[in-house]
Amino acid sequence: MKSPYSVSLEKVRELVNDNDNIGIIVKKNPGVDDMGGALSLYLSFVGSGKKASIVCPSPPLVEVSSLVGIDKVKSSFDAFKSGDLTVSFPYKEGEIEKISYTLEDGFLNILVKAGEEGLSFNEESIQFKRGESTEKVIFTIGITRVSEVNNIIDMDLLKDTKIVNIDNKTENQEYGDIVLVSKDYSSISEQVTFIILSLGLKLDIDIAQNLMSAIQSATDNFQSPETSALAFEMAAILMKRGATRKMSTTRRMPKEEDRDSSFFSKFAQKAKEEDKKEDEETAPSDWLAPKIYKGSTTV
């Protein structure tokens, strides 16, 4: 497969191999293509043993509700913090005799037994510290400028975070440490498929179906004139992995200005052929047989 990018994906491979905590941010109000690509990348990382998290600044729309993994999308990375909780007490030699705990009505009670001189600190002096699993690598999906993630991630932390920018929009500002932006391709999900395959990440049937549905949505079921060769190539691979095409129940009629085009001519010709075939199927069995006529005049 020919790479759709001018930069080498080897840099992305190194980042993924060297970091277990990976974040994914998808654009606000994403369509099927953006969310399908983001979720597929998330599921692929998780299936490959990474601690991935996926964030969207807006609640998922109804049109993306059928995508596998949609329940894993959160509104911020804070929801993924799962480090140890440390409770800190001021300490002076001899004032704490022992520490124990009890379990009562679903609560863990930490008991600090005072020594002979009593405790010199009060409740306000106790500190609670929560460990954080900081994402060292963040993939942005369909986000044209880095300012769009201001309310999701602390900008001060970005100096220690590598950003991989994945998009296909002409207005993308090509920010980030690795820019995977190609304006020549018809969907983000075909690009994500290529990335997953290139990095050797997991691509099971659920991931494949997410990507197939997303590519179909972005290309109007492969009928859009902007559909790229990569879309067809990736779709073929996804079908081999178990994905199926979800056909629309309604046939898209051509626009008024296209009615004299070759597409409409083929459309009309196909309809005529179907009508002719239907007439032939309903005609008597001897309808097309040669006819022999006999005269009644006797010579």
C-alpha positions as CSV (number, residue, x, y, z in Angstrom):
1,M,0.0,0.0,0.0
2,K,1.3,3.4,-0.9
3,S,1.3,5.8,2.0
4,P,-1.1,8.8,1.7
5,Y,1.2,11.0,3.8
6,S,4.4,12.8,3.1
7,V,5.8,12.0,6.6
8,S,6.8,8.5,7.7
9,L,4.5,6.6,9.9
10,E,7.6,5.1,11.6
11,K,7.5,8.2,13.9
12,V,4.0,7.3,15.0
13,R,5.0,3.7,15.5
14,E,7.8,4.8,17.9
15,L,5.4,7.0,19.9
16,V,2.9,4.3,20.3
17,N,5.5,1.7,21.2
18,D,7.1,3.9,23.8
19,N,3.9,5.1,25.5
20,D,1.1,3.1,27.1
21,N,-1.2,6.0,27.9
22,I,-2.8,7.3,24.7
23,G,-5.5,9.9,24.4
24,I,-7.9,10.5,21.5
25,I,-9.8,13.7,21.0
26,V,-12.6,13.9,18.3
27,K,-14.1,17.2,17.0
28,K,-17.2,18.8,18.5
29,N,-20.5,17.4,17.1
30,P,-18.7,14.7,15.1
31,G,-20.4,12.9,12.2
32,V,-20.1,9.2,11.5
33,D,-16.8,9.5,9.7
34,D,-15.0,11.5,12.5
35,M,-16.5,9.4,15.3
36,G,-16.1,6.1,13.5
37,G,-12.4,6.8,12.8
38,A,-11.8,7.9,16.4
39,L,-13.6,5.0,18.0
40,S,-11.9,2.5,15.7
41,L,-8.5,3.9,16.7
42,Y,-9.4,3.8,20.4
43,L,-10.6,0.2,20.1
44,S,-7.5,-0.8,18.1
45,F,-5.2,0.7,20.8
46,V,-7.1,-1.0,23.6
47,G,-7.1,-4.3,21.8
48,S,-3.3,-4.0,21.3
49,G,-2.8,-3.6,25.1
50,K,-2.7,0.2,25.4
51,K,-4.4,2.3,28.1
52,A,-6.4,4.4,25.7
53,S,-9.0,7.0,26.4
54,I,-11.4,8.9,24.0
55,V,-12.9,12.3,24.6
56,C,-15.4,14.5,22.7
57,P,-16.3,18.0,23.8
58,S,-20.0,17.5,23.0
59,P,-22.5,14.6,23.7
60,P,-22.6,12.0,20.9
61,L,-25.3,12.6,18.2
62,V,-28.0,10.0,17.4
63,E,-26.4,9.3,14.0
64,V,-23.3,7.8,15.7
65,S,-25.1,5.9,18.4
66,S,-24.8,2.5,16.6
67,L,-21.0,2.6,16.4
68,V,-19.2,0.1,18.6
69,G,-17.6,1.6,21.7
70,I,-19.7,4.8,21.7
71,D,-20.3,4.3,25.4
72,K,-16.6,4.7,26.1
73,V,-16.6,8.3,25.0
74,K,-16.1,10.9,27.9
75,S,-16.3,14.6,28.0
76,S,-12.8,15.1,29.5
77,F,-9.7,13.3,30.4
78,D,-10.4,13.9,34.1
79,A,-12.9,11.1,33.9
80,F,-10.1,8.6,33.2
81,K,-7.9,9.5,36.2
82,S,-7.5,6.2,38.0
83,G,-4.3,6.5,40.1
84,D,-3.9,5.7,43.7
85,L,-5.5,7.9,46.4
86,T,-3.1,9.2,49.1
87,V,-4.4,10.6,52.4
88,S,-1.7,12.7,54.1
89,F,-1.7,13.7,57.8
90,P,0.8,16.1,59.5
91,Y,3.0,14.0,61.7
92,K,5.0,14.6,64.9
93,E,6.9,11.9,66.7
94,G,4.8,10.2,69.4
95,E,1.4,11.9,68.7
96,I,0.0,9.0,66.7
97,E,-0.2,5.7,68.4
98,K,-1.5,3.6,65.5
99,I,-3.5,3.6,62.3
100,S,-6.3,1.1,61.5
101,Y,-9.4,0.9,59.3
102,T,-12.9,-0.4,59.4
103,L,-15.5,-1.1,56.8
104,E,-19.0,0.1,57.5
105,D,-22.0,0.6,55.2
106,G,-19.9,0.6,52.1
107,F,-17.4,3.1,53.5
108,L,-13.7,2.6,54.4
109,N,-13.0,4.4,57.7
110,I,-9.3,5.2,58.5
111,L,-8.8,5.4,62.2
112,V,-5.9,7.5,63.5
113,K,-5.5,6.7,67.2
114,A,-3.9,9.6,69.1
115,G,-1.0,9.2,71.5
116,E,-0.9,10.5,75.0
117,E,-0.4,14.1,74.0
118,G,-3.3,14.1,71.4
119,L,-3.3,15.1,67.8
120,S,-1.9,18.5,66.9
121,F,-3.7,18.8,63.5
122,N,-7.3,19.2,62.5
123,E,-9.4,18.1,59.5
124,E,-8.3,21.1,57.4
125,S,-4.7,19.9,57.6
126,I,-5.5,16.6,56.0
127,Q,-4.6,16.4,52.3
128,F,-6.0,14.1,49.6
129,K,-3.9,13.4,46.5
130,R,-5.0,11.5,43.5
131,G,-2.5,10.0,41.1
132,E,-3.0,10.7,37.5
133,S,-2.4,8.7,34.3
134,T,-1.2,11.5,32.1
135,E,-1.6,10.9,28.3
136,K,1.8,11.4,26.7
137,V,0.5,11.0,23.2
138,I,-2.8,12.5,21.9
139,F,-4.4,11.8,18.6
140,T,-6.7,14.6,17.4
141,I,-9.4,13.5,14.9
142,G,-11.0,16.0,12.5
143,I,-9.9,19.0,14.6
144,T,-8.7,21.8,12.4
145,R,-6.9,24.0,15.0
146,V,-5.4,23.2,18.4
147,S,-7.5,25.9,20.1
148,E,-10.5,23.7,19.7
149,V,-9.2,21.4,22.5
150,N,-8.6,24.3,25.0
151,N,-11.5,23.1,27.2
152,I,-10.4,19.5,27.2
153,I,-6.7,19.6,28.0
154,D,-4.5,21.9,30.1
155,M,-2.4,23.8,27.6
156,D,0.5,23.8,30.1
157,L,0.6,20.0,29.8
158,L,0.9,20.1,26.0
159,K,4.6,20.9,26.2
160,D,5.2,17.4,27.5
161,T,2.6,15.8,25.2
162,K,3.1,14.7,21.6
163,I,0.2,15.5,19.3
164,V,-0.7,13.4,16.2
165,N,-3.0,15.4,13.9
166,I,-5.3,13.3,11.7
167,D,-7.6,15.1,9.3
168,N,-8.5,15.6,5.6
169,K,-9.9,19.1,5.7
170,T,-8.4,21.9,3.6
171,E,-8.7,24.4,6.5
172,N,-6.6,22.2,8.8
173,Q,-3.8,24.4,10.3
174,E,-1.4,21.4,10.3
175,Y,-0.5,21.8,14.0
176,G,1.1,19.1,16.1
177,D,4.3,17.1,16.3
178,I,3.2,14.6,13.6
179,V,0.8,15.9,10.9
180,L,-1.2,13.2,9.1
181,V,-3.4,15.5,7.1
182,S,-4.1,14.6,3.5
183,K,-6.6,16.8,1.6
184,D,-6.7,14.3,-1.3
185,Y,-8.7,11.6,0.6
186,S,-12.5,11.3,0.9
187,S,-12.7,10.3,4.6
188,I,-10.9,10.3,7.8
189,S,-11.8,6.7,8.4
190,E,-10.0,5.4,5.3
191,Q,-6.9,7.2,6.6
192,V,-7.4,5.6,10.1
193,T,-7.7,2.2,8.5
194,F,-4.4,2.8,6.7
195,I,-2.7,3.9,9.9
196,I,-4.0,0.8,11.9
197,L,-2.8,-1.5,9.2
198,S,0.6,0.2,8.9
199,L,1.2,0.1,12.7
200,G,0.1,-3.5,12.9
201,L,-2.6,-2.7,15.5
202,K,-5.6,-4.9,16.2
203,L,-8.3,-4.9,13.5
204,D,-11.2,-7.2,14.5
205,I,-14.7,-7.4,13.0
206,D,-16.2,-4.6,15.2
207,I,-13.4,-2.2,14.3
208,A,-13.7,-3.1,10.7
209,Q,-17.5,-2.5,10.7
210,N,-17.1,0.9,12.4
211,L,-14.6,1.9,9.7
212,M,-16.7,0.5,6.8
213,S,-19.8,2.3,8.0
214,A,-17.9,5.6,8.4
215,I,-16.3,5.4,5.0
216,Q,-19.7,4.7,3.4
217,S,-21.2,7.7,5.2
218,A,-18.4,10.0,4.1
219,T,-18.5,8.9,0.4
220,D,-22.3,8.6,0.0
221,N,-22.0,4.8,-0.2
222,F,-19.0,5.2,-2.6
223,Q,-21.2,7.2,-5.1
224,S,-19.6,10.6,-4.4
225,P,-17.3,11.8,-7.2
226,E,-14.7,12.7,-4.5
227,T,-14.4,9.1,-3.4
228,S,-10.7,8.3,-3.4
229,A,-8.9,5.2,-4.6
230,L,-7.7,4.7,-1.0
231,A,-11.4,4.4,0.1
232,F,-12.0,1.5,-2.2
233,E,-8.7,-0.1,-1.3
234,M,-9.4,0.1,2.4
235,A,-13.0,-1.0,2.0
236,A,-11.8,-4.2,0.3
237,I,-9.5,-5.0,3.2
238,L,-12.2,-4.2,5.7
239,M,-14.6,-6.6,4.0
240,K,-12.0,-9.3,4.2
241,R,-11.9,-8.7,7.9
242,G,-15.6,-9.3,8.2
243,A,-17.2,-5.9,7.6
244,T,-20.4,-5.7,5.5
245,R,-21.8,-2.8,3.5
246,K,-24.9,-1.4,5.0
247,M,-27.0,-0.6,1.9
248,S,-29.5,2.2,1.9
249,T,-33.1,1.3,1.5
250,T,-33.8,4.1,-0.9
251,R,-32.2,4.7,-4.3
252,R,-30.6,8.1,-4.6
253,M,-32.1,9.9,-7.7
254,P,-29.8,12.0,-9.8
255,K,-30.0,15.8,-9.5
256,E,-31.8,17.9,-12.1
257,E,-28.6,19.2,-13.6
258,D,-27.2,15.6,-14.0
259,R,-30.2,14.2,-15.9
260,D,-28.4,14.5,-19.3
261,S,-25.2,13.0,-17.9
262,S,-23.9,9.5,-18.6
263,F,-25.0,8.5,-15.1
264,F,-28.6,9.2,-15.8
265,S,-28.4,7.6,-19.2
266,K,-27.1,4.4,-17.6
267,F,-29.8,4.7,-14.9
268,A,-32.6,5.0,-17.6
269,Q,-31.1,2.2,-19.7
270,K,-31.0,-0.1,-16.7
271,A,-34.7,0.7,-16.0
272,K,-35.6,-0.1,-19.6
273,E,-33.8,-3.4,-19.5
274,E,-35.5,-4.4,-16.3
275,D,-39.0,-3.5,-17.8
276,K,-38.2,-5.6,-20.9
277,K,-37.1,-8.5,-18.8
278,E,-40.3,-8.3,-16.8
279,D,-42.4,-8.3,-19.9
280,E,-40.6,-11.3,-21.3
281,E,-41.1,-13.2,-18.0
282,T,-44.9,-12.6,-18.0
283,A,-45.5,-13.3,-21.7
284,P,-47.0,-16.7,-22.9
285,S,-44.3,-19.4,-23.4
286,D,-44.9,-19.5,-27.2
287,W,-45.0,-15.7,-27.6
288,L,-41.5,-15.5,-29.2
289,A,-41.9,-18.8,-31.2
290,P,-42.0,-18.6,-35.0
291,K,-45.5,-18.3,-36.4
292,I,-46.7,-20.3,-39.5
293,Y,-49.8,-19.1,-41.2
294,K,-51.9,-21.4,-43.5
295,G,-54.2,-20.1,-46.2
296,S,-57.8,-21.3,-46.5
297,T,-57.9,-21.2,-50.4
298,T,-57.9,-24.6,-52.0
299,V,-56.0,-24.9,-55.3
